[in-house]
Amino acid sequence: MIRIAKQTDPKKLEELKKKINDEAYLSHAIQSLAITLTKELTQQRKGIQ
């Protein structure tokens, strides 16, 4: 199956570029990812035991 990439939205791309340089945004994003991964890993472990 071949996928064709969607057109990039210039406005969204500019927003993301600004967010990447925002330390508070990055900190929050990393914390959210860590929480999500931790929850998923704990749920997997509960299924194994």
N, C-alpha and C positions, 0 to 999 in steps of 0.2 A: 504494500500500500504506500502510495506517495502522498505526502502532506505538503501543502503549499502554505508558506508563511503568510500571516496576516500583515497588512500594511501597518507600520508603526505610527502611532498617534504622536505627533510632535509635541503637543501640550503635555501629555502624560510623560513623555520622555524627559522634558524639561523639569517637570515636578520631581521625577525620580533622581535626576542629577542634583537638584537642590537638597533633597532628603539625604543623599549619600554623604553630603558634607555637614549634615546636622548631627552633632554628637548625641544629643538627647534622643533623636529619632532612631539612630543606629542602636543605642543602648536598649531602648524599649523593644526594638525588633529582635535583637539577639536574645533578650530575656524571654520574649514570647516564644521564640523557637526552642529555647532550652526547656521551658515549661512543657510545651507540646511534646517534645521528644522524650522527656522524662516520664510523662503520663503514658505515652505509648509503650515505652520500654517496660514500665511497671505492669501494665496490662498484659504484655506478652509473657512476662515472667510468671504472673498469676496463672496464665493458661498452661504453662509448662509444668508447674508443680501440682 
